[in-house]
Amino acid sequence: MAITSTAVDNEEELRVVHALRLKSFADTEVVAEAAGVSPERAKQVLDGLADAERVKYREGRMTGWMLLPAGRAHGEALLAQQLDDAGRRAQLDAIYRRFLEHNQPFLGLCTDWQVRMIDGAQVSNDHGDAEYDAMIIGRLAEADASMQPICADLGALFQRFEHYAPSFAEALAKVQSGELEWFTKPMIESYHTIWFELHEDLLASLGIDRAKEGHA
Protein backbone atom coordinates (compact mmCIF):
# COMPACT_ATOMS: atom_id res chain seq x y z
CA MET A 1 0.00 0.00 0.00
CA ALA A 2 1.29 3.46 -0.87
CA ILE A 3 2.19 5.81 1.93
CA THR A 4 -0.13 8.81 1.80
CA SER A 5 1.26 10.83 4.71
CA THR A 6 4.49 11.09 6.65
CA ALA A 7 5.92 12.76 9.72
CA VAL A 8 6.77 15.80 7.60
CA ASP A 9 5.04 18.77 9.26
CA ASN A 10 3.48 19.99 6.06
CA GLU A 11 2.86 17.40 3.38
CA GLU A 12 1.28 20.01 1.12
CA GLU A 13 4.40 22.18 1.32
CA LEU A 14 6.52 19.23 0.24
CA ARG A 15 4.17 18.58 -2.66
CA VAL A 16 4.21 22.21 -3.81
CA VAL A 17 7.98 22.68 -3.54
CA HIS A 18 8.61 19.38 -5.28
CA ALA A 19 6.09 20.10 -8.04
CA LEU A 20 7.78 23.41 -8.78
CA ARG A 21 11.16 21.70 -8.97
CA LEU A 22 9.84 19.21 -11.51
CA LYS A 23 8.16 21.90 -13.62
CA SER A 24 11.15 24.31 -13.32
CA PHE A 25 8.96 27.35 -14.02
CA ALA A 26 5.17 27.38 -13.81
CA ASP A 27 2.10 29.38 -12.89
CA THR A 28 0.05 28.67 -9.79
CA GLU A 29 -2.51 26.48 -11.56
CA VAL A 30 0.17 24.20 -13.04
CA VAL A 31 1.91 23.87 -9.68
CA ALA A 32 -1.41 23.13 -7.99
CA GLU A 33 -2.31 20.40 -10.46
CA ALA A 34 1.12 18.79 -10.23
CA ALA A 35 1.05 18.96 -6.43
CA GLY A 36 -2.49 17.64 -6.13
CA VAL A 37 -3.77 20.63 -4.15
CA SER A 38 -6.24 23.41 -4.90
CA PRO A 39 -4.97 26.57 -6.65
CA GLU A 40 -5.91 28.54 -3.55
CA ARG A 41 -3.86 26.30 -1.29
CA ALA A 42 -0.96 26.28 -3.74
CA LYS A 43 -0.97 30.09 -3.76
CA GLN A 44 -0.92 30.16 0.04
CA VAL A 45 2.04 27.81 0.21
CA LEU A 46 3.91 29.61 -2.58
CA ASP A 47 3.39 32.98 -0.92
CA GLY A 48 4.82 31.61 2.31
CA LEU A 49 7.79 30.15 0.47
CA ALA A 50 8.31 33.50 -1.26
CA ASP A 51 8.35 35.27 2.12
CA ALA A 52 11.07 32.82 3.19
CA GLU A 53 12.99 33.58 -0.05
CA ARG A 54 12.67 30.00 -1.25
CA VAL A 55 10.68 30.76 -4.40
CA LYS A 56 10.19 33.84 -6.55
CA TYR A 57 7.33 35.04 -8.72
CA ARG A 58 8.51 36.52 -12.00
CA GLU A 59 6.44 38.76 -14.22
CA GLY A 60 7.11 39.81 -17.80
CA ARG A 61 7.07 37.98 -21.11
CA MET A 62 6.96 34.76 -19.11
CA THR A 63 5.06 34.88 -15.85
CA GLY A 64 5.23 32.28 -13.12
CA TRP A 65 6.98 30.82 -10.12
CA MET A 66 10.59 29.72 -10.01
CA LEU A 67 12.46 27.77 -7.34
CA LEU A 68 15.43 29.51 -5.70
CA PRO A 69 18.49 27.63 -4.41
CA ALA A 70 17.19 27.84 -0.84
CA GLY A 71 13.90 26.36 -1.99
CA ARG A 72 15.64 23.54 -3.80
CA ALA A 73 17.59 22.69 -0.62
CA HIS A 74 14.41 22.96 1.46
CA GLY A 75 12.58 20.59 -0.86
CA GLU A 76 15.41 18.07 -0.75
CA ALA A 77 15.38 18.18 3.05
CA LEU A 78 11.63 17.54 3.14
CA LEU A 79 11.98 14.65 0.68
CA ALA A 80 14.83 13.13 2.69
CA GLN A 81 12.76 13.35 5.87
CA GLN A 82 9.78 11.75 4.14
CA LEU A 83 11.92 8.92 2.80
CA ASP A 84 13.72 8.24 6.07
CA ASP A 85 10.53 8.46 8.15
CA ALA A 86 8.98 5.86 5.85
CA GLY A 87 12.06 3.64 6.08
CA ARG A 88 12.02 3.02 2.35
CA ARG A 89 15.25 4.59 1.11
CA ALA A 90 16.79 1.25 0.12
CA GLN A 91 13.64 0.23 -1.76
CA LEU A 92 13.49 3.51 -3.67
CA ASP A 93 17.19 3.34 -4.50
CA ALA A 94 16.74 -0.17 -5.91
CA ILE A 95 13.90 1.00 -8.17
CA TYR A 96 15.97 4.00 -9.25
CA ARG A 97 18.78 1.63 -10.30
CA ARG A 98 16.25 -0.28 -12.41
CA PHE A 99 15.15 2.99 -14.03
CA LEU A 100 18.77 3.84 -14.86
CA GLU A 101 19.11 0.62 -16.84
CA HIS A 102 16.53 2.02 -19.27
CA ASN A 103 17.57 5.68 -19.26
CA GLN A 104 20.33 5.72 -21.86
CA PRO A 105 18.47 3.35 -24.22
CA PHE A 106 15.44 5.63 -24.04
CA LEU A 107 17.52 8.74 -24.78
CA GLY A 108 18.99 6.90 -27.76
CA LEU A 109 15.46 6.06 -28.88
CA CYS A 110 14.55 9.75 -28.75
CA THR A 111 17.60 10.55 -30.88
CA ASP A 112 16.53 7.94 -33.42
CA TRP A 113 13.09 9.58 -33.51
CA GLN A 114 14.52 13.03 -34.17
CA VAL A 115 17.35 12.19 -36.60
CA ARG A 116 18.18 9.29 -38.92
CA MET A 117 20.95 8.12 -41.18
CA ILE A 118 20.37 8.41 -44.94
CA ASP A 119 23.16 7.57 -47.39
CA GLY A 120 25.68 7.78 -44.57
CA ALA A 121 24.59 11.24 -43.49
CA GLN A 122 22.66 12.19 -40.35
CA VAL A 123 19.54 14.18 -41.21
CA SER A 124 16.48 15.38 -39.31
CA ASN A 125 13.59 12.95 -39.36
CA ASP A 126 10.84 14.72 -41.30
CA HIS A 127 8.45 11.86 -40.49
CA GLY A 128 7.84 11.28 -44.17
CA ASP A 129 8.80 7.60 -43.90
CA ALA A 130 5.83 5.93 -42.22
CA GLU A 131 7.62 2.57 -42.01
CA TYR A 132 10.59 4.07 -40.16
CA ASP A 133 8.35 5.97 -37.75
CA ALA A 134 6.28 2.85 -37.08
CA MET A 135 9.45 0.97 -36.18
CA ILE A 136 10.52 3.65 -33.71
CA ILE A 137 7.02 3.85 -32.20
CA GLY A 138 7.15 0.07 -31.79
CA ARG A 139 10.35 0.47 -29.81
CA LEU A 140 8.65 3.14 -27.68
CA ALA A 141 5.89 0.67 -26.88
CA GLU A 142 8.53 -1.86 -25.83
CA ALA A 143 10.17 0.77 -23.61
CA ASP A 144 6.81 1.54 -22.05
CA ALA A 145 6.20 -2.13 -21.32
CA SER A 146 9.45 -2.10 -19.34
CA MET A 147 8.60 1.15 -17.54
CA GLN A 148 5.10 0.25 -16.39
CA PRO A 149 6.25 -2.27 -13.71
CA ILE A 150 8.82 0.23 -12.47
CA CYS A 151 6.16 2.93 -12.18
CA ALA A 152 3.82 0.51 -10.43
CA ASP A 153 6.50 -0.29 -7.84
CA LEU A 154 7.16 3.43 -7.31
CA GLY A 155 3.47 4.11 -6.82
CA ALA A 156 3.34 1.34 -4.22
CA LEU A 157 6.00 3.19 -2.22
CA PHE A 158 4.62 6.73 -2.33
CA GLN A 159 1.34 8.09 -3.65
CA ARG A 160 3.03 11.00 -5.43
CA PHE A 161 4.55 8.54 -7.93
CA GLU A 162 1.20 7.02 -8.93
CA HIS A 163 0.54 9.36 -11.86
CA TYR A 164 3.59 8.30 -13.89
CA ALA A 165 2.22 4.99 -15.18
CA PRO A 166 -1.02 6.46 -16.62
CA SER A 167 0.81 9.55 -17.89
CA PHE A 168 3.27 7.41 -19.86
CA ALA A 169 0.43 5.27 -21.19
CA GLU A 170 -1.52 8.33 -22.32
CA ALA A 171 1.47 9.86 -24.12
CA LEU A 172 2.20 6.55 -25.86
CA ALA A 173 -1.42 6.19 -26.96
CA LYS A 174 -1.35 9.66 -28.49
CA VAL A 175 1.83 8.89 -30.42
CA GLN A 176 0.36 5.61 -31.64
CA SER A 177 -2.78 7.43 -32.80
CA GLY A 178 -0.71 9.78 -34.98
CA GLU A 179 -0.14 12.72 -32.63
CA LEU A 180 3.61 12.50 -33.13
CA GLU A 181 4.48 15.59 -31.07
CA TRP A 182 3.66 13.58 -27.92
CA PHE A 183 6.89 11.62 -28.34
CA THR A 184 9.53 14.28 -27.59
CA LYS A 185 8.01 17.77 -27.80
CA PRO A 186 8.92 19.99 -24.83
CA MET A 187 6.39 22.16 -22.98
CA ILE A 188 3.69 19.48 -23.22
CA GLU A 189 3.32 16.22 -21.30
CA SER A 190 5.11 14.27 -24.03
CA TYR A 191 6.67 10.89 -23.26
CA HIS A 192 10.10 12.53 -23.08
CA THR A 193 8.84 15.31 -20.78
CA ILE A 194 7.34 12.77 -18.38
CA TRP A 195 10.53 10.70 -18.49
CA PHE A 196 12.65 13.75 -17.65
CA GLU A 197 10.36 14.64 -14.74
CA LEU A 198 10.45 11.09 -13.37
CA HIS A 199 14.24 11.09 -13.58
CA GLU A 200 14.40 14.42 -11.75
CA ASP A 201 11.87 13.14 -9.21
CA LEU A 202 14.06 10.16 -8.40
CA LEU A 203 17.21 12.26 -8.18
CA ALA A 204 15.56 14.77 -5.86
CA SER A 205 14.03 12.06 -3.69
CA LEU A 206 17.38 10.34 -3.20
CA GLY A 207 19.45 13.55 -2.98
CA ILE A 208 21.56 12.73 -6.04
CA ASP A 209 23.18 15.49 -8.09
CA ARG A 210 22.36 14.91 -11.77
CA ALA A 211 25.86 16.05 -12.77
CA LYS A 212 27.39 13.42 -10.48
CA GLU A 213 24.85 10.69 -11.17
CA GLY A 214 27.30 8.33 -12.81
CA HIS A 215 29.34 8.31 -9.61
CA ALA A 216 26.37 7.82 -7.25
C-alpha positions as CSV (number, residue, x, y, z in Angstrom):
1,M,0.0,0.0,0.0
2,A,1.3,3.5,-0.9
3,I,2.2,5.8,1.9
4,T,-0.1,8.8,1.8
5,S,1.3,10.8,4.7
6,T,4.5,11.1,6.6
7,A,5.9,12.8,9.7
8,V,6.8,15.8,7.6
9,D,5.0,18.8,9.3
10,N,3.5,20.0,6.1
11,E,2.9,17.4,3.4
12,E,1.3,20.0,1.1
13,E,4.4,22.2,1.3
14,L,6.5,19.2,0.2
15,R,4.2,18.6,-2.7
16,V,4.2,22.2,-3.8
17,V,8.0,22.7,-3.5
18,H,8.6,19.4,-5.3
19,A,6.1,20.1,-8.0
20,L,7.8,23.4,-8.8
21,R,11.2,21.7,-9.0
22,L,9.8,19.2,-11.5
23,K,8.2,21.9,-13.6
24,S,11.1,24.3,-13.3
25,F,9.0,27.3,-14.0
26,A,5.2,27.4,-13.8
27,D,2.1,29.4,-12.9
28,T,0.0,28.7,-9.8
29,E,-2.5,26.5,-11.6
30,V,0.2,24.2,-13.0
31,V,1.9,23.9,-9.7
32,A,-1.4,23.1,-8.0
33,E,-2.3,20.4,-10.5
34,A,1.1,18.8,-10.2
35,A,1.1,19.0,-6.4
36,G,-2.5,17.6,-6.1
37,V,-3.8,20.6,-4.2
38,S,-6.2,23.4,-4.9
39,P,-5.0,26.6,-6.7
40,E,-5.9,28.5,-3.5
41,R,-3.9,26.3,-1.3
42,A,-1.0,26.3,-3.7
43,K,-1.0,30.1,-3.8
44,Q,-0.9,30.2,0.0
45,V,2.0,27.8,0.2
46,L,3.9,29.6,-2.6
47,D,3.4,33.0,-0.9
48,G,4.8,31.6,2.3
49,L,7.8,30.2,0.5
50,A,8.3,33.5,-1.3
51,D,8.3,35.3,2.1
52,A,11.1,32.8,3.2
53,E,13.0,33.6,-0.1
54,R,12.7,30.0,-1.2
55,V,10.7,30.8,-4.4
56,K,10.2,33.8,-6.5
57,Y,7.3,35.0,-8.7
58,R,8.5,36.5,-12.0
59,E,6.4,38.8,-14.2
60,G,7.1,39.8,-17.8
61,R,7.1,38.0,-21.1
62,M,7.0,34.8,-19.1
63,T,5.1,34.9,-15.9
64,G,5.2,32.3,-13.1
65,W,7.0,30.8,-10.1
66,M,10.6,29.7,-10.0
67,L,12.5,27.8,-7.3
68,L,15.4,29.5,-5.7
69,P,18.5,27.6,-4.4
70,A,17.2,27.8,-0.8
71,G,13.9,26.4,-2.0
72,R,15.6,23.5,-3.8
73,A,17.6,22.7,-0.6
74,H,14.4,23.0,1.5
75,G,12.6,20.6,-0.9
76,E,15.4,18.1,-0.8
77,A,15.4,18.2,3.1
78,L,11.6,17.5,3.1
79,L,12.0,14.7,0.7
80,A,14.8,13.1,2.7
81,Q,12.8,13.4,5.9
82,Q,9.8,11.7,4.1
83,L,11.9,8.9,2.8
84,D,13.7,8.2,6.1
85,D,10.5,8.5,8.2
86,A,9.0,5.9,5.8
87,G,12.1,3.6,6.1
88,R,12.0,3.0,2.4
89,R,15.2,4.6,1.1
90,A,16.8,1.2,0.1
91,Q,13.6,0.2,-1.8
92,L,13.5,3.5,-3.7
93,D,17.2,3.3,-4.5
94,A,16.7,-0.2,-5.9
95,I,13.9,1.0,-8.2
96,Y,16.0,4.0,-9.3
97,R,18.8,1.6,-10.3
98,R,16.3,-0.3,-12.4
99,F,15.2,3.0,-14.0
100,L,18.8,3.8,-14.9
101,E,19.1,0.6,-16.8
102,H,16.5,2.0,-19.3
103,N,17.6,5.7,-19.3
104,Q,20.3,5.7,-21.9
105,P,18.5,3.3,-24.2
106,F,15.4,5.6,-24.0
107,L,17.5,8.7,-24.8
108,G,19.0,6.9,-27.8
109,L,15.5,6.1,-28.9
110,C,14.5,9.7,-28.8
111,T,17.6,10.6,-30.9
112,D,16.5,7.9,-33.4
113,W,13.1,9.6,-33.5
114,Q,14.5,13.0,-34.2
115,V,17.3,12.2,-36.6
116,R,18.2,9.3,-38.9
117,M,21.0,8.1,-41.2
118,I,20.4,8.4,-44.9
119,D,23.2,7.6,-47.4
120,G,25.7,7.8,-44.6
121,A,24.6,11.2,-43.5
122,Q,22.7,12.2,-40.3
123,V,19.5,14.2,-41.2
124,S,16.5,15.4,-39.3
125,N,13.6,13.0,-39.4
126,D,10.8,14.7,-41.3
127,H,8.5,11.9,-40.5
128,G,7.8,11.3,-44.2
129,D,8.8,7.6,-43.9
130,A,5.8,5.9,-42.2
131,E,7.6,2.6,-42.0
132,Y,10.6,4.1,-40.2
133,D,8.4,6.0,-37.7
134,A,6.3,2.9,-37.1
135,M,9.5,1.0,-36.2
136,I,10.5,3.7,-33.7
137,I,7.0,3.8,-32.2
138,G,7.1,0.1,-31.8
139,R,10.4,0.5,-29.8
140,L,8.7,3.1,-27.7
141,A,5.9,0.7,-26.9
142,E,8.5,-1.9,-25.8
143,A,10.2,0.8,-23.6
144,D,6.8,1.5,-22.1
145,A,6.2,-2.1,-21.3
146,S,9.4,-2.1,-19.3
147,M,8.6,1.1,-17.5
148,Q,5.1,0.3,-16.4
149,P,6.2,-2.3,-13.7
150,I,8.8,0.2,-12.5
151,C,6.2,2.9,-12.2
152,A,3.8,0.5,-10.4
153,D,6.5,-0.3,-7.8
154,L,7.2,3.4,-7.3
155,G,3.5,4.1,-6.8
156,A,3.3,1.3,-4.2
157,L,6.0,3.2,-2.2
158,F,4.6,6.7,-2.3
159,Q,1.3,8.1,-3.6
160,R,3.0,11.0,-5.4
161,F,4.6,8.5,-7.9
162,E,1.2,7.0,-8.9
163,H,0.5,9.4,-11.9
164,Y,3.6,8.3,-13.9
165,A,2.2,5.0,-15.2
166,P,-1.0,6.5,-16.6
167,S,0.8,9.6,-17.9
168,F,3.3,7.4,-19.9
169,A,0.4,5.3,-21.2
170,E,-1.5,8.3,-22.3
171,A,1.5,9.9,-24.1
172,L,2.2,6.5,-25.9
173,A,-1.4,6.2,-27.0
174,K,-1.3,9.7,-28.5
175,V,1.8,8.9,-30.4
176,Q,0.4,5.6,-31.6
177,S,-2.8,7.4,-32.8
178,G,-0.7,9.8,-35.0
179,E,-0.1,12.7,-32.6
180,L,3.6,12.5,-33.1
181,E,4.5,15.6,-31.1
182,W,3.7,13.6,-27.9
183,F,6.9,11.6,-28.3
184,T,9.5,14.3,-27.6
185,K,8.0,17.8,-27.8
186,P,8.9,20.0,-24.8
187,M,6.4,22.2,-23.0
188,I,3.7,19.5,-23.2
189,E,3.3,16.2,-21.3
190,S,5.1,14.3,-24.0
191,Y,6.7,10.9,-23.3
192,H,10.1,12.5,-23.1
193,T,8.8,15.3,-20.8
194,I,7.3,12.8,-18.4
195,W,10.5,10.7,-18.5
196,F,12.7,13.8,-17.7
197,E,10.4,14.6,-14.7
198,L,10.4,11.1,-13.4
199,H,14.2,11.1,-13.6
200,E,14.4,14.4,-11.8
201,D,11.9,13.1,-9.2
202,L,14.1,10.2,-8.4
203,L,17.2,12.3,-8.2
204,A,15.6,14.8,-5.9
205,S,14.0,12.1,-3.7
206,L,17.4,10.3,-3.2
207,G,19.4,13.5,-3.0
208,I,21.6,12.7,-6.0
209,D,23.2,15.5,-8.1
210,R,22.4,14.9,-11.8
211,A,25.9,16.1,-12.8
212,K,27.4,13.4,-10.5
213,E,24.9,10.7,-11.2
214,G,27.3,8.3,-12.8
215,H,29.3,8.3,-9.6
216,A,26.4,7.8,-7.2
